[in-house]
Each structure stands twice: as structure tokens, then as C-alpha cells.
Amino acid sequence: MRSRHGNLMESGAYWLLYVVSVSGALLHWRLGNEEMAVVCAAAAVSGAVLIGRRRRDLPAHR
């Protein structure tokens, strides 16, 4: 059960990273800070990749 709780926390953290970085990218783009918008967009992409990756050790994927 502890492993499942850890996986849920990890997934929640990746979703939080994704939502905050997308918001930050849009905000920085609108304010004219394109460099920081690109950094936030890269963080959003990495968050999406981490959310979408499959874990072979989870019972739902067996």
C-alpha cells in the first residue's frame, strides 16, 4: 500500500508541475518575457512526458 501512495503522490506532483508551468509560460509570454516563457514551456513538456510514462511495476499495467 505504501508504494501505491507514493505513486499517487508522484503523479500528483507531475500534474502540479505541468499546470503551473503551462500557466507560467502563458503569463510570461503575455508579459513579453519570451525567454522565461520558453523555460516554462520546456518544464510543461517534461511534466507531460513524466505524466504519460508507463510504469511496468504497477498492478494496473499487468
NORJO-V154359 format. One record per backbone hydrogen bond with DSSP energy under -0.5 kcal/mol. CO is the residue of the C=O (numbers start at 1). NH is the residue of the N-H. If there is no record, write none. Layout:
CO	NH
CO	NH
This chain:
1	5
2	6
3	7
4	8
5	9
6	10
7	11
8	12
9	13
10	14
11	15
12	16
13	17
14	18
15	19
16	20
17	21
18	22
19	23
20	24
21	25
22	26
23	27
24	28
25	29
26	30
27	31
28	32
28	33
29	32
32	34
33	37
34	38
35	39
36	40
37	41
38	42
39	43
40	44
41	45
42	46
43	47
44	48
45	49
46	50
47	51
48	52
49	53
54	56
55	58
58	61
59	62
